[in-house]
C-alpha cells in the first residue's frame, strides 16, 4: 500500500487540490448563488427573466454558455463533495439551477424537498438576509420541512 502511494503521489496531490478547490467553490460561490436565487424560484410556473435576456444575441449566447459551464462545474464539484467533506447535494442543487436541460425542474424539486437540503439552503440565505425559499405546494397544506411543526 505504501509503495502504491509513493508511485501515485501526483494523483494524491491532484485529489488534494480538487478537494481544496471544491471547498473554496462551495464556501465562496455557493452562498452567493443561493442568496441571489429568488425566494419564489420553486413556485413559479415560468422561469425568472434574466437581466441578460434582452441583450445582443451574441452576448446572450456567450452568457448562456458561461452560465451552463459554471453550472456544470458546480454540479461536478457537488458530486466530488459527496465523497469529500462538504455540502455535496447543496452544491449539486446550485449547479443544476444554472444548467439548462430537459427535466431540470423535476430534479431541482427532488433535491430541494430533502429536509436537510432545504434547511441548509435557507440557513445560507438567512445569513445573506434573504427570505427562505418557498416550495411548490406550500400554502395548500403542504408541510415545509425547514419549519418543524408546519
C-alpha atoms as a printed R data frame, in Angstrom:
    type eleno elety resid chain resno       x      y       z
1   ATOM     1    CA   UNK     A     1   0.000  0.000   0.000
2   ATOM     2    CA   UNK     A     2   2.759  2.435   0.909
3   ATOM     3    CA   UNK     A     3   4.552  1.612  -2.347
4   ATOM     4    CA   UNK     A     4   1.366  2.379  -4.311
5   ATOM     5    CA   UNK     A     5   1.051  5.718  -2.515
6   ATOM     6    CA   UNK     A     6   4.672  6.580  -3.342
7   ATOM     7    CA   UNK     A     7   4.144  5.644  -7.001
8   ATOM     8    CA   UNK     A     8   0.980  7.734  -7.315
9   ATOM     9    CA   UNK     A     9   1.959 10.920  -5.488
10  ATOM    10    CA   UNK     A    10   0.804 13.029  -8.431
11  ATOM    11    CA   UNK     A    11  -2.662 11.506  -8.231
12  ATOM    12    CA   UNK     A    12  -2.831 12.124  -4.489
13  ATOM    13    CA   UNK     A    13  -1.771 15.757  -4.910
14  ATOM    14    CA   UNK     A    14  -4.368 16.182  -7.670
15  ATOM    15    CA   UNK     A    15  -7.079 14.780  -5.406
16  ATOM    16    CA   UNK     A    16  -5.963 17.087  -2.589
17  ATOM    17    CA   UNK     A    17  -6.068 20.055  -4.986
18  ATOM    18    CA   UNK     A    18  -9.549 19.075  -6.158
19  ATOM    19    CA   UNK     A    19 -10.695 18.843  -2.554
20  ATOM    20    CA   UNK     A    20  -9.377 22.325  -1.755
21  ATOM    21    CA   UNK     A    21 -10.828 23.776  -4.979
22  ATOM    22    CA   UNK     A    22 -14.282 22.342  -4.302
23  ATOM    23    CA   UNK     A    23 -14.136 23.608  -0.727
24  ATOM    24    CA   UNK     A    24 -13.304 27.125  -1.942
25  ATOM    25    CA   UNK     A    25 -16.028 26.862  -4.588
26  ATOM    26    CA   UNK     A    26 -18.571 25.737  -2.010
27  ATOM    27    CA   UNK     A    27 -17.592 28.374   0.555
28  ATOM    28    CA   UNK     A    28 -17.408 31.384  -1.782
29  ATOM    29    CA   UNK     A    29 -19.563 30.813  -4.875
30  ATOM    30    CA   UNK     A    30 -22.355 28.680  -3.431
31  ATOM    31    CA   UNK     A    31 -23.694 31.175  -0.847
32  ATOM    32    CA   UNK     A    32 -23.700 33.956  -3.453
33  ATOM    33    CA   UNK     A    33 -25.674 31.879  -5.955
34  ATOM    34    CA   UNK     A    34 -28.177 30.665  -3.369
35  ATOM    35    CA   UNK     A    35 -28.685 34.184  -1.982
36  ATOM    36    CA   UNK     A    36 -29.363 35.553  -5.472
37  ATOM    37    CA   UNK     A    37 -31.982 32.884  -6.178
38  ATOM    38    CA   UNK     A    38 -35.488 34.420  -5.968
39  ATOM    39    CA   UNK     A    39 -37.448 33.171  -2.935
40  ATOM    40    CA   UNK     A    40 -40.274 32.060  -5.252
41  ATOM    41    CA   UNK     A    41 -37.953 30.218  -7.673
42  ATOM    42    CA   UNK     A    42 -39.574 26.843  -6.907
43  ATOM    43    CA   UNK     A    43 -43.197 28.023  -7.072
44  ATOM    44    CA   UNK     A    44 -43.032 29.998 -10.326
45  ATOM    45    CA   UNK     A    45 -44.628 28.410 -13.362
46  ATOM    46    CA   UNK     A    46 -42.290 30.290 -15.724
47  ATOM    47    CA   UNK     A    47 -38.565 30.859 -15.224
48  ATOM    48    CA   UNK     A    48 -37.482 34.280 -13.928
49  ATOM    49    CA   UNK     A    49 -36.411 36.702 -16.616
50  ATOM    50    CA   UNK     A    50 -32.661 37.237 -16.532
51  ATOM    51    CA   UNK     A    51 -31.303 40.743 -17.000
52  ATOM    52    CA   UNK     A    52 -29.160 39.439 -19.864
53  ATOM    53    CA   UNK     A    53 -32.065 38.153 -21.989
54  ATOM    54    CA   UNK     A    54 -32.697 41.449 -23.833
55  ATOM    55    CA   UNK     A    55 -29.089 41.917 -24.874
56  ATOM    56    CA   UNK     A    56 -27.330 41.334 -28.185
57  ATOM    57    CA   UNK     A    57 -27.793 37.722 -29.400
58  ATOM    58    CA   UNK     A    58 -24.031 37.010 -29.397
59  ATOM    59    CA   UNK     A    59 -23.632 38.329 -25.856
60  ATOM    60    CA   UNK     A    60 -26.720 36.399 -24.810
61  ATOM    61    CA   UNK     A    61 -25.277 33.184 -26.298
62  ATOM    62    CA   UNK     A    62 -21.901 33.772 -24.624
63  ATOM    63    CA   UNK     A    63 -23.544 34.371 -21.246
64  ATOM    64    CA   UNK     A    64 -25.661 31.261 -21.730
65  ATOM    65    CA   UNK     A    65 -22.511 29.190 -22.359
66  ATOM    66    CA   UNK     A    66 -20.749 30.694 -19.317
67  ATOM    67    CA   UNK     A    67 -23.803 30.081 -17.099
68  ATOM    68    CA   UNK     A    68 -24.039 26.445 -18.205
69  ATOM    69    CA   UNK     A    69 -20.281 25.939 -17.807
70  ATOM    70    CA   UNK     A    70 -20.419 27.308 -14.250
71  ATOM    71    CA   UNK     A    71 -23.443 25.121 -13.549
72  ATOM    72    CA   UNK     A    72 -21.628 22.079 -14.876
73  ATOM    73    CA   UNK     A    73 -18.563 22.824 -12.748
74  ATOM    74    CA   UNK     A    74 -20.720 23.272  -9.646
75  ATOM    75    CA   UNK     A    75 -22.608 20.042 -10.334
76  ATOM    76    CA   UNK     A    76 -19.327 18.159 -10.781
77  ATOM    77    CA   UNK     A    77 -17.899 19.777  -7.645
78  ATOM    78    CA   UNK     A    78 -21.045 18.710  -5.792
79  ATOM    79    CA   UNK     A    79 -20.589 15.138  -6.955
80  ATOM    80    CA   UNK     A    80 -16.987 15.278  -5.728
81  ATOM    81    CA   UNK     A    81 -18.204 16.725  -2.416
82  ATOM    82    CA   UNK     A    82 -20.419 13.675  -1.955
83  ATOM    83    CA   UNK     A    83 -17.162 11.765  -1.485
84  ATOM    84    CA   UNK     A    84 -15.089 14.596   0.018
85  ATOM    85    CA   UNK     A    85 -16.011 16.766   3.001
86  ATOM    86    CA   UNK     A    86 -18.571 19.437   2.105
87  ATOM    87    CA   UNK     A    87 -22.153 20.209   1.127
88  ATOM    88    CA   UNK     A    88 -22.420 17.923  -1.909
89  ATOM    89    CA   UNK     A    89 -26.184 17.965  -2.531
90  ATOM    90    CA   UNK     A    90 -26.473 21.711  -1.928
91  ATOM    91    CA   UNK     A    91 -23.653 22.315  -4.417
92  ATOM    92    CA   UNK     A    92 -25.310 19.985  -6.935
93  ATOM    93    CA   UNK     A    93 -28.579 21.939  -6.486
94  ATOM    94    CA   UNK     A    94 -26.831 25.238  -7.231
95  ATOM    95    CA   UNK     A    95 -25.184 23.732 -10.314
96  ATOM    96    CA   UNK     A    96 -28.423 22.232 -11.591
97  ATOM    97    CA   UNK     A    97 -30.180 25.598 -11.099
98  ATOM    98    CA   UNK     A    98 -27.691 27.168 -13.521
99  ATOM    99    CA   UNK     A    99 -27.882 24.411 -16.143
100 ATOM   100    CA   UNK     A   100 -30.457 24.159 -18.925
101 ATOM   101    CA   UNK     A   101 -31.642 20.619 -19.722
102 ATOM   102    CA   UNK     A   102 -34.936 18.708 -20.017
103 ATOM   103    CA   UNK     A   103 -36.235 17.509 -16.650
104 ATOM   104    CA   UNK     A   104 -34.307 20.164 -14.730
105 ATOM   105    CA   UNK     A   105 -37.317 21.359 -12.727
106 ATOM   106    CA   UNK     A   106 -38.184 17.852 -11.527
107 ATOM   107    CA   UNK     A   107 -34.591 17.200 -10.402
108 ATOM   108    CA   UNK     A   108 -34.373 20.557  -8.602
109 ATOM   109    CA   UNK     A   109 -37.614 19.878  -6.731
110 ATOM   110    CA   UNK     A   110 -36.472 16.388  -5.722
111 ATOM   111    CA   UNK     A   111 -33.245 17.803  -4.300
112 ATOM   112    CA   UNK     A   112 -34.751 20.831  -2.524
113 ATOM   113    CA   UNK     A   113 -37.504 18.755  -0.901
114 ATOM   114    CA   UNK     A   114 -34.896 16.841   1.112
115 ATOM   115    CA   UNK     A   115 -35.388 18.403   4.581
116 ATOM   116    CA   UNK     A   116 -31.674 18.782   5.335
117 ATOM   117    CA   UNK     A   117 -31.019 20.430   1.966
118 ATOM   118    CA   UNK     A   118 -33.835 22.955   2.341
119 ATOM   119    CA   UNK     A   119 -32.705 23.713   5.879
120 ATOM   120    CA   UNK     A   120 -29.078 24.259   4.724
121 ATOM   121    CA   UNK     A   121 -30.116 26.453   1.777
122 ATOM   122    CA   UNK     A   122 -32.429 28.579   3.929
123 ATOM   123    CA   UNK     A   123 -29.707 28.904   6.574
124 ATOM   124    CA   UNK     A   124 -27.294 30.229   3.905
125 ATOM   125    CA   UNK     A   125 -29.984 32.580   2.612
126 ATOM   126    CA   UNK     A   126 -30.693 33.804   6.160
127 ATOM   127    CA   UNK     A   127 -27.024 34.684   6.630
128 ATOM   128    CA   UNK     A   128 -27.329 36.852   3.495
129 ATOM   129    CA   UNK     A   129 -30.508 38.476   4.914
130 ATOM   130    CA   UNK     A   130 -32.653 36.887   2.203
131 ATOM   131    CA   UNK     A   131 -36.080 35.285   2.786
132 ATOM   132    CA   UNK     A   132 -36.362 31.476   2.880
133 ATOM   133    CA   UNK     A   133 -37.230 29.633  -0.310
134 ATOM   134    CA   UNK     A   134 -40.871 28.852  -0.983
135 ATOM   135    CA   UNK     A   135 -41.538 25.300  -2.094
136 ATOM   136    CA   UNK     A   136 -44.202 24.262  -4.612
137 ATOM   137    CA   UNK     A   137 -47.442 23.324  -2.829
138 ATOM   138    CA   UNK     A   138 -46.659 25.472   0.215
139 ATOM   139    CA   UNK     A   139 -49.773 27.288   1.389
140 ATOM   140    CA   UNK     A   140 -52.009 24.456   0.243
141 ATOM   141    CA   UNK     A   141 -51.497 22.448   3.410
142 ATOM   142    CA   UNK     A   142 -48.055 21.273   2.331
143 ATOM   143    CA   UNK     A   143 -45.513 20.724   5.039
144 ATOM   144    CA   UNK     A   144 -42.369 22.863   4.867
145 ATOM   145    CA   UNK     A   145 -39.502 20.653   6.097
146 ATOM   146    CA   UNK     A   146 -37.486 23.748   7.081
147 ATOM   147    CA   UNK     A   147 -40.104 24.661   9.699
148 ATOM   148    CA   UNK     A   148 -40.810 21.934  12.233
149 ATOM   149    CA   UNK     A   149 -44.458 21.654  13.204
150 ATOM   150    CA   UNK     A   150 -45.835 23.133   9.979
